[in-house]
Amino acid sequence: MTGGAGFIGSHLCDSLVEKGYTVRCYDDLSFGSIRNIEHLIQNAGFRFLQEDVCDFSTLNDASRDVSIIFHLAARKIPRYGDALTTLKVNNEGTRNVFEAAAVNRCKVLLASTSDVYGKGNPPFKESDDLLLGRSDIRRWSYAASKVFDEHLALAYHDEKKVPTAILRFFGTYGPRHHRSWWGGPQSVFIDQILNNEEVTVHGDGSQTRSFTYVDDLISGIIAASENKEAEGEIINLGSDEEITILDLAKLIGRIIDKSKEPKFKFIRYESFGGGYEDVKRRIPDLSKAKRILGYEWRMRLTDGLSKTIEWHRNNPT
Ligand SMILES: NC(=O)c1ccc[n+]([C@@H]2O[C@H](COP(=O)([O-])OP(=O)(O)OC[C@H]3O[C@@H](n4cnc5c(N)ncnc54)[C@H](O)[C@@H]3O)[C@@H](O)[C@H]2O)c1
């Protein structure tokens, strides 16, 4: 698995090890952490390699005798960071993964993203057109790189006979998520409210998202890896419990302390640099995931947030 020391990857490692699979966790620790996987290190079925997906020869060696590569290593939306690293890792890294899979005859599960739907009309269906914003707005480099990855995956599937499934993850949360905007708004809001700080909301907070608890996402990824019908397909995975970002912050506030409402600080998109553009509404159509994988999300947002807040409390930064 690439990106196995990251948020989703470490939970996937847990689940695969628990199911008795042998797991090679390949991660350069640029955004992941040893803390996420240290409980697995002593396990005979688990091996950690601190390496870069952009290094083909090491990745190719690590892929020998592997039956499936779960490809999760990636850089995300450069909200504050640079676009070049996102473009490099998500393109070179993914090409290396598919080339190694072709050489070593293994299947690939590609982690794609709901961001590829861009500014289309939700709920988003896999058969929808993709509507990305302008190329001179830096944040779209992430979606563009993942669209490239999806084309690459389908080309390797069709032309080099590499079995592959493309999974479009919608916003996922839970313990071990990165404690910055890299980990999504809930990560930042929880720490800010626990620390009695102002809550920084991007834009006016009226944009909506759906939030998937990590265990639900993992069940979908595992189902896709075990199901032949998923090969050659693009499948949404997420939850369709929709909420505005401002209401998400208020809900976290109420779970932490019912007696007081947090103070908000609204951050204008223009202040990000690189010209930021947010997606106004984002929810998935999950009928394909249900039909092919029997996938259904179970964790209500309030319950999942309570578990996540507990983890933040027990793991001060
Ligand atoms: N978390 C979400 O809500 C979400 C939503 C949509 C898609 N995704 C996708 O799911 C995947 C995992 O996301 P996550 O939230 O766990 O992110 P994460 O940043 O926690 O995990 C990514 C991991 O990849 C590693 N990595 C980055 N560059 C690397 C490189 N060059 N070589 C080796 N390892 C490298 C990082 O160290 C990190 O551990 C990504 O592909 C992401 O695009 C996540």
The ligand as an SDF file (V2000), in Angstrom:
LIG
                    3D

 44 48  0  0  0  0  0  0  0  0999 V2000
   -9.1920   12.2840    3.3750 N   0  0  0  0  0  0  0  0  0  0  0  0
  -10.1010   12.5840    2.4750 C   0  0  0  0  0  0  0  0  0  0  0  0
  -11.1540   13.1200    2.8260 O   0  0  0  0  0  0  0  0  0  0  0  0
   -9.8930   12.2580    1.0120 C   0  0  0  0  0  0  0  0  0  0  0  0
  -10.8960   12.6390    0.0990 C   0  0  0  0  0  0  0  0  0  0  0  0
  -10.7030   12.3480   -1.2400 C   0  0  0  0  0  0  0  0  0  0  0  0
   -9.5820   11.6660   -1.6560 C   0  0  0  0  0  0  0  0  0  0  0  0
   -8.6220   11.3180   -0.7580 N   0  0  0  0  0  0  0  0  0  0  0  0
   -7.4490   10.5980   -1.2600 C   0  0  0  0  0  0  0  0  0  0  0  0
   -7.1680    9.5190   -0.3920 O   0  0  0  0  0  0  0  0  0  0  0  0
   -5.7610    9.3100   -0.2990 C   0  0  0  0  0  0  0  0  0  0  0  0
   -5.3160    9.3160    1.1550 C   0  0  0  0  0  0  0  0  0  0  0  0
   -5.6670   10.5580    1.7360 O   0  0  0  0  0  0  0  0  0  0  0  0
   -5.4460   10.8750    3.2800 P   0  0  0  0  0  0  0  0  0  0  0  0
   -6.5330   11.7830    3.6940 O   0  0  0  0  0  0  0  0  0  0  0  0
   -5.1790    9.6390    4.0390 O   0  0  0  0  0  0  0  0  0  0  0  0
   -4.1260   11.7690    3.1750 O   0  0  0  0  0  0  0  0  0  0  0  0
   -2.7440   11.7010    3.9890 P   0  0  0  0  0  0  0  0  0  0  0  0
   -1.9780   12.9020    3.5640 O   0  0  0  0  0  0  0  0  0  0  0  0
   -3.0040   11.4870    5.4340 O   0  0  0  0  0  0  0  0  0  0  0  0
   -2.1080   10.3820    3.3810 O   0  0  0  0  0  0  0  0  0  0  0  0
   -1.3090   10.3850    2.2110 C   0  0  0  0  0  0  0  0  0  0  0  0
   -0.0220    9.6720    2.5430 C   0  0  0  0  0  0  0  0  0  0  0  0
    0.8020    9.6610    1.3630 O   0  0  0  0  0  0  0  0  0  0  0  0
    2.1400    9.8890    1.7730 C   0  0  0  0  0  0  0  0  0  0  0  0
    2.8680   10.4380    0.6370 N   0  0  0  0  0  0  0  0  0  0  0  0
    2.7240   11.6670    0.0620 C   0  0  0  0  0  0  0  0  0  0  0  0
    3.6210   11.8170   -0.9320 N   0  0  0  0  0  0  0  0  0  0  0  0
    4.3240   10.6500   -1.0070 C   0  0  0  0  0  0  0  0  0  0  0  0
    5.3870   10.1960   -1.8230 C   0  0  0  0  0  0  0  0  0  0  0  0
    5.9350   10.9720   -2.7800 N   0  0  0  0  0  0  0  0  0  0  0  0
    5.8580    8.9370   -1.6290 N   0  0  0  0  0  0  0  0  0  0  0  0
    5.3350    8.1390   -0.6530 C   0  0  0  0  0  0  0  0  0  0  0  0
    4.3500    8.5330    0.1700 N   0  0  0  0  0  0  0  0  0  0  0  0
    3.8470    9.7740   -0.0110 C   0  0  0  0  0  0  0  0  0  0  0  0
    2.0360   10.8690    2.9280 C   0  0  0  0  0  0  0  0  0  0  0  0
    3.1770   10.8510    3.7670 O   0  0  0  0  0  0  0  0  0  0  0  0
    0.7750   10.3760    3.6470 C   0  0  0  0  0  0  0  0  0  0  0  0
    1.0880    9.4440    4.6450 O   0  0  0  0  0  0  0  0  0  0  0  0
   -5.1140   10.3810   -1.1660 C   0  0  0  0  0  0  0  0  0  0  0  0
   -4.8540    9.8380   -2.4260 O   0  0  0  0  0  0  0  0  0  0  0  0
   -6.1850   11.4510   -1.2740 C   0  0  0  0  0  0  0  0  0  0  0  0
   -6.0590   12.1870   -2.4630 O   0  0  0  0  0  0  0  0  0  0  0  0
   -8.7530   11.6070    0.5700 C   0  0  0  0  0  0  0  0  0  0  0  0
  1  2  1  0
  2  3  2  0
  2  4  1  0
  4  5  1  0
  4 44  2  0
  5  6  2  0
  6  7  1  0
  7  8  2  0
  8  9  1  0
  8 44  1  0
  9 10  1  0
  9 42  1  0
 10 11  1  0
 11 12  1  0
 11 40  1  0
 12 13  1  0
 13 14  1  0
 14 15  2  0
 14 16  1  0
 14 17  1  0
 17 18  1  0
 18 19  2  0
 18 20  1  0
 18 21  1  0
 21 22  1  0
 22 23  1  0
 23 24  1  0
 23 38  1  0
 24 25  1  0
 25 26  1  0
 25 36  1  0
 26 27  1  0
 26 35  1  0
 27 28  2  0
 28 29  1  0
 29 30  1  0
 29 35  2  0
 30 31  1  0
 30 32  2  0
 32 33  1  0
 33 34  2  0
 34 35  1  0
 36 37  1  0
 36 38  1  0
 38 39  1  0
 40 41  1  0
 40 42  1  0
 42 43  1  0
M  CHG  2   8   1  16  -1
M  END
$$$$
